[in-house]
Amino acid sequence: MSEVIYDTIIIGGGPAGAAATVYAARKKLKALLITSDFGGQSAVSSDIENWIGEENITGLELAKRLEKHVRRQHEIEVKMPEKVAAVAMNEGPNCIFEVHTDKGDTYRSKTLIIASGARRRRLNVPGENKFDGKGVAFCSTCDAPLFQDLEVAVVGGGNSALETVIDLLSYAKKIYLLIRQEEMTGDPITQEKVTKSPQVGIVKNAEVQEIIGDQMVTGLRYKDRKTHEVKELKVEGVFVGIGSVPNSDFIKNLVQTNENREIVINHLTAQTSKKGIFAAGDVTDDPFKQNNISAGDGVRAALSAYNYILNTKKYSPCAEKEE
Ligand SMILES: Cc1cc2nc3c(=O)[nH]c(=O)nc-3n(C[C@H](O)[C@H](O)[C@H](O)COP(=O)(O)OP(=O)(O)OC[C@H]3O[C@@H](n4cnc5c(N)ncnc54)[C@H](O)[C@@H]3O)c2cc1C
C-alpha cells in the first residue's frame, strides 16, 4: 500500500472525471485519477454535435482532448489503465478511504470523487452471449462497416438505438428498429432522421426473446406485446442499444444507490450519502445523461471536495461521528 494520503481520488476518465481532475489541480489538491480509459461512453460516437464550443467532434477526438487536458495538470497523478475493484473505509484514528484496484494496488484518500459513468445494458436473452461478435454488436461506430449490404435489427427506442440506426444507414441494406413501446424516446431531431429513411422499418411493441443462428446470427425471435404473437425476423446482425447501467458496484457498500443503481447525490453539492464521497455524471441520479452535464457535475464535485477538505478539521469521513 502506498504511504501517500491523497486529498482526493477521482475514479473515471470520462467528461465528469476529466473535469473534476482539472479543477482539483486548479485548487492545488493532491489528487490521483484512476481510470480504465479516457473519453468515456461517447468515445465510440462518430459525430458529437453538442459539445459546447465545438460544432462537430468525433468521440475519439473528444477523448484525446480530455486526456491531453488532464495530462497537462502535471501535479496530478494518473493511473490508466487501472480499474477500481473495491473501496473500503478505514475507521481507525486516521479515518480515510482505501481504494483497491484490479492490479492489486491500494491508494488512500481523504475524499473520493466517483465519476465512473455507465456501461451498455444487455438484453439478457438466449443467443446474445453466444453470438456476441458473431452478428451481435453493441457499438455501431466500431462494427457498422461489417454489415455492408446486409439486413440488420437494432433493438431500443432511445438515443443510443437511434444513433446506431444512423450509423448503419451508410452500410446496411435494411434496418429494422425494434422498440418495446409504441413510441421512441430519443431526441426529436434524431427520431426525424430515422423515420424519414426508406431503409428503416420500425417494429413497435416488440420484445426480443431470442437471437438465433448457426455459426453466425441468422435472425431473432420477438413477442408482439400487444397480440402476444411470437414472430421471427431474418437478419444477419443485431445491434443492442437499450441504454446503460451505472458503474456503481464497487462503491455501493458505502453510499446510497437508487433502484436503477445510480448513486444518490445532493445536486447542489454532489455529496453522496457518505461524507467525503462525491459523485458526478452518469453514475449519479441526475436525470440528464449528457457530456456537458457530466463535465459540469465533475467541476461541482471537485469544488465541493475542496470545500469539504477546507471545512472539515480532521479531513475525516468519520467526522459525522466525532462532531
Ligand atoms: C453511443 C453514445 C453516444 C453518445 N452521444 C452523446 C452526444 O452526442 N452528446 C452528449 O452530450 N452525450 C452523448 N452520450 C452520453 C455521454 O456519453 C454520457 O453522458 C457521458 O459520457 C457521461 O460521462 P461520465 O464522465 O459521467 O461517464 P462515462 O463517459 O461513462 O465515463 C466513465 C469513465 O469511468 C471509467 N470507469 C468506469 N468504471 C471504472 C472503475 N471501476 N475504475 C476505473 N475507471 C472506471 C470508464 O472507463 C470511463 O472512462 C452518448 C452516449 C453513448 C453511449
The ligand as an SDF file (V2000), in Angstrom:
LIG
                    3D

 53 58  0  0  0  0  0  0  0  0999 V2000
  -23.0180    5.8740  -28.2760 C   0  0  0  0  0  0  0  0  0  0  0  0
  -23.2020    7.0670  -27.3990 C   0  0  0  0  0  0  0  0  0  0  0  0
  -23.2560    8.3330  -27.9560 C   0  0  0  0  0  0  0  0  0  0  0  0
  -23.4300    9.4590  -27.1470 C   0  0  0  0  0  0  0  0  0  0  0  0
  -23.5040   10.6780  -27.7400 N   0  0  0  0  0  0  0  0  0  0  0  0
  -23.6210   11.7810  -26.9770 C   0  0  0  0  0  0  0  0  0  0  0  0
  -23.6480   13.0640  -27.5870 C   0  0  0  0  0  0  0  0  0  0  0  0
  -23.6100   13.2040  -28.7960 O   0  0  0  0  0  0  0  0  0  0  0  0
  -23.7480   14.1540  -26.7640 N   0  0  0  0  0  0  0  0  0  0  0  0
  -23.8190   14.0230  -25.3880 C   0  0  0  0  0  0  0  0  0  0  0  0
  -23.8660   15.0510  -24.7070 O   0  0  0  0  0  0  0  0  0  0  0  0
  -23.8130   12.8210  -24.8050 N   0  0  0  0  0  0  0  0  0  0  0  0
  -23.7210   11.6970  -25.5580 C   0  0  0  0  0  0  0  0  0  0  0  0
  -23.7410   10.4760  -24.9630 N   0  0  0  0  0  0  0  0  0  0  0  0
  -23.8550   10.4000  -23.4990 C   0  0  0  0  0  0  0  0  0  0  0  0
  -22.4830   10.6980  -22.8850 C   0  0  0  0  0  0  0  0  0  0  0  0
  -21.5400    9.8700  -23.4940 O   0  0  0  0  0  0  0  0  0  0  0  0
  -22.5050   10.4970  -21.3780 C   0  0  0  0  0  0  0  0  0  0  0  0
  -23.4830   11.3090  -20.7940 O   0  0  0  0  0  0  0  0  0  0  0  0
  -21.1350   10.8450  -20.7810 C   0  0  0  0  0  0  0  0  0  0  0  0
  -20.1160   10.0800  -21.3830 O   0  0  0  0  0  0  0  0  0  0  0  0
  -21.1070   10.5980  -19.2950 C   0  0  0  0  0  0  0  0  0  0  0  0
  -19.8550   10.9910  -18.8310 O   0  0  0  0  0  0  0  0  0  0  0  0
  -19.2770   10.4300  -17.4450 P   0  0  0  0  0  0  0  0  0  0  0  0
  -17.9130   11.0210  -17.3260 O   0  0  0  0  0  0  0  0  0  0  0  0
  -20.2450   10.6300  -16.3850 O   0  0  0  0  0  0  0  0  0  0  0  0
  -19.1670    8.8410  -17.6270 O   0  0  0  0  0  0  0  0  0  0  0  0
  -18.5200    7.9350  -18.7570 P   0  0  0  0  0  0  0  0  0  0  0  0
  -18.4340    8.6460  -20.0420 O   0  0  0  0  0  0  0  0  0  0  0  0
  -19.2500    6.6480  -18.6930 O   0  0  0  0  0  0  0  0  0  0  0  0
  -17.0360    7.7180  -18.2420 O   0  0  0  0  0  0  0  0  0  0  0  0
  -16.7710    6.8680  -17.1540 C   0  0  0  0  0  0  0  0  0  0  0  0
  -15.2890    6.6010  -17.0890 C   0  0  0  0  0  0  0  0  0  0  0  0
  -15.0190    5.8320  -15.9180 O   0  0  0  0  0  0  0  0  0  0  0  0
  -14.2150    4.7130  -16.2350 C   0  0  0  0  0  0  0  0  0  0  0  0
  -14.5340    3.6750  -15.2640 N   0  0  0  0  0  0  0  0  0  0  0  0
  -15.7050    3.0140  -15.0990 C   0  0  0  0  0  0  0  0  0  0  0  0
  -15.6300    2.1590  -14.0610 N   0  0  0  0  0  0  0  0  0  0  0  0
  -14.3810    2.2900  -13.5670 C   0  0  0  0  0  0  0  0  0  0  0  0
  -13.6810    1.6730  -12.4910 C   0  0  0  0  0  0  0  0  0  0  0  0
  -14.2550    0.7480  -11.7130 N   0  0  0  0  0  0  0  0  0  0  0  0
  -12.3890    2.0360  -12.2670 N   0  0  0  0  0  0  0  0  0  0  0  0
  -11.7810    2.9740  -13.0520 C   0  0  0  0  0  0  0  0  0  0  0  0
  -12.4010    3.5810  -14.0830 N   0  0  0  0  0  0  0  0  0  0  0  0
  -13.6790    3.2500  -14.3280 C   0  0  0  0  0  0  0  0  0  0  0  0
  -14.6110    4.3820  -17.6650 C   0  0  0  0  0  0  0  0  0  0  0  0
  -13.6040    3.6140  -18.3000 O   0  0  0  0  0  0  0  0  0  0  0  0
  -14.7610    5.7880  -18.2530 C   0  0  0  0  0  0  0  0  0  0  0  0
  -13.5050    6.3090  -18.6180 O   0  0  0  0  0  0  0  0  0  0  0  0
  -23.5730    9.3180  -25.7390 C   0  0  0  0  0  0  0  0  0  0  0  0
  -23.5240    8.0420  -25.1720 C   0  0  0  0  0  0  0  0  0  0  0  0
  -23.3400    6.9260  -25.9760 C   0  0  0  0  0  0  0  0  0  0  0  0
  -23.2970    5.5540  -25.3440 C   0  0  0  0  0  0  0  0  0  0  0  0
  1  2  1  0
  2  3  1  0
  2 52  2  0
  3  4  2  0
  4  5  1  0
  4 50  1  0
  5  6  2  0
  6  7  1  0
  6 13  1  0
  7  8  2  0
  7  9  1  0
  9 10  1  0
 10 11  2  0
 10 12  1  0
 12 13  2  0
 13 14  1  0
 14 15  1  0
 14 50  1  0
 15 16  1  0
 16 17  1  0
 16 18  1  0
 18 19  1  0
 18 20  1  0
 20 21  1  0
 20 22  1  0
 22 23  1  0
 23 24  1  0
 24 25  2  0
 24 26  1  0
 24 27  1  0
 27 28  1  0
 28 29  2  0
 28 30  1  0
 28 31  1  0
 31 32  1  0
 32 33  1  0
 33 34  1  0
 33 48  1  0
 34 35  1  0
 35 36  1  0
 35 46  1  0
 36 37  1  0
 36 45  1  0
 37 38  2  0
 38 39  1  0
 39 40  1  0
 39 45  2  0
 40 41  1  0
 40 42  2  0
 42 43  1  0
 43 44  2  0
 44 45  1  0
 46 47  1  0
 46 48  1  0
 48 49  1  0
 50 51  2  0
 51 52  1  0
 52 53  1  0
M  END
$$$$
